[in-house]
Amino acid sequence: MDLSNLSASELRNLQEQVKRELKKRETHDLQKAKDEIFAIAQRVGLPLKDLIASNPRGKGGTVAARFRNPSDGAQQWTGRGRQPKWVKDWVDAGKSIDDLRI
């Protein structure tokens, strides 16, 4: 398709049509994937909720703390996400984060 002969208005119209078609296809593809997953779960005799719950990458599990504040043992950090202030202060003071490991 040669777009160079289209006016700006025609290009914007085409852009909107593309957005609508992409949205429609994404919705269709998502429903198709859900249907396939449900069919597989039925074929192997698993309730879908059990299949989803057994996902090892799913959320909901707890992560053990890997670091503890030496001046307040109740303050712990898993090592994930943003560093707590007490960890940042420790490192900024030139101390090794390895000294905080549990």
C-alpha positions as CSV (number, residue, x, y, z in Angstrom):
1,M,0.0,0.0,0.0
2,D,1.4,3.3,-1.1
3,L,0.8,5.9,1.7
4,S,2.5,8.8,0.1
5,N,-0.5,9.7,-2.0
6,L,-2.9,10.0,1.0
7,S,-3.7,13.3,2.6
8,A,-3.0,13.9,6.3
9,S,-6.8,13.5,7.0
10,E,-6.8,10.2,5.2
11,L,-3.8,9.0,7.1
12,R,-5.3,9.9,10.4
13,N,-8.5,8.0,9.4
14,L,-6.4,5.0,8.4
15,Q,-4.5,5.2,11.7
16,E,-7.8,5.1,13.6
17,Q,-9.0,2.1,11.6
18,V,-5.7,0.3,12.3
19,K,-6.1,1.0,16.1
20,R,-9.6,-0.4,16.1
21,E,-8.6,-3.5,14.1
22,L,-5.7,-4.1,16.4
23,K,-7.8,-3.8,19.5
24,K,-10.4,-6.2,18.0
25,R,-7.7,-8.8,17.1
26,E,-6.1,-8.6,20.5
27,T,-9.4,-9.2,22.1
28,H,-10.1,-12.1,19.8
29,D,-6.6,-13.6,20.3
30,L,-7.0,-13.3,24.1
31,Q,-10.3,-15.1,24.0
32,K,-8.9,-17.8,21.8
33,A,-6.0,-18.4,24.1
34,K,-8.3,-18.6,27.1
35,D,-10.5,-21.1,25.3
36,E,-7.5,-23.2,24.4
37,I,-6.2,-23.2,28.0
38,F,-9.6,-24.2,29.3
39,A,-9.9,-27.0,26.7
40,I,-6.4,-28.3,27.8
41,A,-7.4,-28.2,31.5
42,Q,-10.6,-30.1,30.7
43,R,-8.8,-32.7,28.6
44,V,-6.4,-33.5,31.4
45,G,-9.1,-33.4,34.0
46,L,-7.9,-30.4,36.0
47,P,-10.0,-27.6,37.2
48,L,-8.8,-24.4,35.6
49,K,-8.2,-22.8,39.1
50,D,-5.8,-25.7,40.0
51,L,-3.9,-25.3,36.7
52,I,-3.5,-21.6,37.4
53,A,-2.6,-22.0,41.0
54,S,0.2,-24.4,40.2
55,N,2.0,-21.8,38.1
56,P,5.4,-21.5,39.7
57,R,5.8,-17.9,38.5
58,G,2.5,-16.8,39.9
59,K,2.2,-14.3,42.7
60,G,1.1,-15.0,46.2
61,G,4.1,-16.7,47.6
62,T,6.3,-15.2,50.3
63,V,10.0,-14.4,49.9
64,A,12.3,-15.0,52.8
65,A,14.2,-12.0,54.1
66,R,17.9,-11.9,53.2
67,F,19.0,-8.8,55.1
68,R,18.4,-7.6,58.7
69,N,19.1,-4.3,60.3
70,P,21.7,-5.0,63.0
71,S,20.4,-2.1,65.2
72,D,16.7,-3.2,64.9
73,G,16.2,-6.9,64.1
74,A,12.5,-6.3,63.3
75,Q,13.6,-4.5,60.2
76,Q,14.3,-7.0,57.4
77,W,14.5,-6.8,53.6
78,T,14.1,-9.5,51.0
79,G,16.6,-7.9,48.6
80,R,13.8,-7.2,46.1
81,G,12.5,-3.8,45.2
82,R,13.7,-0.5,46.4
83,Q,16.2,-0.5,49.2
84,P,14.8,0.5,52.6
85,K,16.3,3.7,54.1
86,W,18.3,1.7,56.7
87,V,20.0,-0.3,53.9
88,K,20.7,2.8,51.9
89,D,22.1,4.6,54.9
90,W,24.3,1.5,55.7
91,V,25.7,1.4,52.2
92,D,26.1,5.2,52.0
93,A,28.2,5.0,55.2
94,G,30.7,2.9,53.2
95,K,29.7,-0.4,54.8
96,S,29.2,-3.6,52.8
97,I,25.6,-4.8,52.2
98,D,27.0,-8.3,52.8
99,D,27.4,-7.5,56.5
100,L,23.6,-7.3,56.7
101,R,22.9,-10.8,55.3
102,I,21.0,-13.1,57.4
